[in-house]
Amino acid sequence: VVSFFTWLLAVGTSIVYSDAMARMQRERAANLAGQGLVASVLLGLALGVTVFAVKGLYVGFMASDAETTGHALGYLNWYPLVVFLEAIDLLLLYLVYTDGGAVSCTVSYCAQVVVNIVLSYGLCAGKWGLPRLGMGGIALGTVAAYLSGVAMLLPRFFRRGRCGVRFTPKFLPNEFLRSLQLSFGDASSGLFQALLLFVATKYIILLW
């Protein structure tokens, strides 16, 4: 569900943004970029609050054993932060890439992978003087990874130059709805995969 909404916003915004840049409509592109970033922050907040509110229901429905439930809650307690940052990071990745920043996106993504692996392992297992936090440590590793990615992409996003556009937080209802329409197909495929995994996970738990 999180992937559906984050992809819906990021992919759709990048499509209309790319169209504006191709037509040399710099002001329109700036407005779309600003609208997308503000929308990603609001979306991240909404999804984070939703995850926090329903995590107990989700774990209860899965009805796994006490140990597995404890591990799940250890991760889900920090997952709202992951969700919030994921929405912003994905939007920035798509816009920066569309704006000609493929190298910046690659560097950002590689940095996220390294930070995520190293900190997730260190905080989960309590290595290198870090506290042992179990699944909560893995979630915090992911939070740190997204923070590093966003920190690397924001300067490229705000840069004024040949490719960069200024940040203009302006709401364009027609453009926003059009962007969602254009990305609905791609986002829906991720949602269907997530629902399949959800059903399969519940089935495996029942068999176990």
C-alpha positions in Angstrom: 0.0 0.0 0.0 2.9 2.4 0.8 4.6 1.5 -2.5 1.3 2.1 -4.4 0.9 5.7 -3.1 4.6 6.6 -3.3 4.9 5.3 -6.8 1.6 7.0 -7.8 3.0 10.4 -6.8 6.6 10.0 -7.8 6.1 8.4 -11.2 3.2 10.7 -12.2 5.0 13.8 -11.1 8.1 12.9 -13.1 6.0 12.3 -16.2 4.3 15.7 -16.2 7.6 17.3 -15.1 9.4 15.7 -18.0 6.7 16.9 -20.4 7.2 20.5 -19.2 10.9 20.3 -19.5 10.7 18.9 -23.0 8.4 21.8 -24.0 10.9 24.3 -22.4 8.1 25.4 -20.0 10.5 26.2 -17.1 7.9 27.9 -14.9 5.5 25.1 -15.3 8.3 22.6 -14.5 9.2 24.6 -11.4 5.6 24.6 -10.2 5.3 20.9 -10.8 8.6 20.2 -8.9 7.5 22.3 -6.0 4.0 20.8 -5.9 5.5 17.3 -6.0 7.9 17.9 -3.1 5.2 19.4 -0.9 2.8 16.5 -1.8 5.5 13.9 -1.0 6.0 15.4 2.5 2.2 15.4 3.1 1.9 11.9 1.7 4.8 10.7 3.9 3.1 12.1 7.0 -0.3 10.6 6.1 1.2 7.2 5.4 3.3 7.3 8.5 0.4 8.1 10.8 -1.7 5.4 9.1 1.0 2.8 9.6 1.3 3.8 13.2 -2.4 3.5 13.7 -3.0 0.1 12.1 0.2 -1.7 13.0 -1.5 -3.4 16.0 -4.4 -4.6 13.8 -2.0 -5.9 11.2 0.1 -7.9 13.7 -3.1 -9.1 15.3 -4.6 -10.3 12.0 -1.4 -12.2 11.2 -1.7 -14.0 14.5 1.8 -15.4 14.5 3.7 -16.7 17.6 4.8 -14.4 20.3 8.4 -14.3 19.3 7.7 -13.4 15.6 5.1 -10.8 16.8 7.8 -9.2 18.9 10.2 -9.0 16.0 7.5 -7.5 13.8 6.6 -4.9 16.3 10.3 -4.1 16.8 10.4 -3.1 13.1 6.9 -1.6 12.8 7.6 0.8 15.7 10.1 2.6 13.6 8.4 2.0 10.2 6.4 5.2 10.1 9.7 7.1 9.8 10.8 4.8 7.0 7.5 5.4 5.2 7.8 9.2 5.6 11.3 9.3 4.2 10.5 6.8 1.4 7.9 9.1 -0.1 10.3 12.0 -0.2 13.3 10.0 -1.4 11.4 8.4 -4.3 10.0 11.7 -5.5 13.5 13.3 -5.5 15.0 10.3 -7.3 12.5 10.5 -10.1 12.7 14.3 -10.5 16.5 14.5 -10.3 16.9 11.6 -12.8 14.4 13.3 -15.2 16.3 16.5 -14.8 19.5 14.9 -16.1 21.0 13.8 -12.7 21.5 10.1 -13.4 24.9 10.1 -11.7 23.5 11.8 -8.6 20.7 9.2 -8.4 23.2 6.4 -8.8 25.5 7.7 -6.1 22.6 8.4 -3.8 21.2 4.9 -4.3 24.6 3.2 -3.7 25.1 5.2 -0.6 21.7 4.1 0.7 22.5 0.5 0.1 25.8 0.7 1.9 24.4 2.7 4.9 21.4 0.3 5.1 23.4 -2.9 5.1 26.1 -1.6 7.6 23.9 0.1 10.1 21.1 -2.5 9.9 23.5 -5.3 10.7 25.4 -3.2 13.4 22.2 -2.1 15.2 20.5 -5.4 14.9 23.4 -7.5 16.2 25.0 -4.9 18.4 28.3 -4.7 16.6 31.1 -2.0 16.7 29.9 -0.6 20.0 26.3 0.0 18.7 23.3 -1.0 20.8 21.7 -4.3 20.0 18.2 -3.4 18.9 17.1 -6.5 16.9 14.5 -5.8 14.2 14.2 -2.2 15.5 17.9 -1.7 14.5 17.2 -2.9 11.0 14.4 -0.3 10.7 16.7 2.4 12.0 19.3 1.4 9.5 16.7 1.9 6.8 15.8 5.3 8.3 19.5 6.3 8.2 19.8 5.1 4.6 16.9 7.2 3.4 18.2 10.2 5.3 21.5 9.9 3.5 19.8 9.5 0.2 17.6 12.6 0.7 20.5 14.6 2.0 22.4 13.9 -1.2 19.5 14.5 -3.6 18.2 17.8 -2.1 21.1 20.0 -3.2 20.8 18.6 -6.8 17.0 19.2 -6.6 17.4 22.9 -5.6 20.3 23.7 -7.8 19.9 26.5 -10.3 21.6 25.7 -13.5 21.2 24.4 -17.0 19.1 21.5 -15.9 18.0 22.5 -12.4 14.8 24.5 -11.9 13.8 26.7 -9.0 11.6 25.4 -6.3 8.0 26.9 -6.5 5.5 25.3 -4.2 2.3 26.0 -6.2 -0.7 23.8 -6.3 -2.0 22.9 -9.7 -5.1 20.7 -9.3 -5.5 19.7 -13.0 -1.8 18.8 -13.4 -1.9 16.9 -10.1 -4.8 14.8 -11.1 -3.3 14.2 -14.6 -0.1 13.0 -13.0 -2.0 10.5 -10.8 -3.9 9.2 -13.9 -0.7 8.7 -15.9 1.0 6.7 -13.1 -2.0 4.6 -11.9 -1.2 1.6 -14.0 2.4 1.3 -12.8 1.5 1.9 -9.2 -1.4 -0.6 -9.3 1.0 -3.4 -10.4 3.0 -2.9 -7.2 -0.2 -2.9 -5.1 -1.4 -6.3 -6.6 2.0 -7.8 -5.9 1.8 -6.5 -2.3 -1.7 -8.0 -1.8 -0.4 -11.3 -3.2 2.5 -11.3 -0.7 0.1 -10.4 2.1 -2.2 -13.3 1.4 0.7 -15.7 0.9 2.3 -14.6 4.2 -1.0 -15.2 6.1 -1.3 -18.6 4.4 2.2 -19.7 5.4 1.5 -18.6 9.0 -1.6 -20.7 9.1 0.3 -23.7 7.8 3.1 -23.2 10.2 
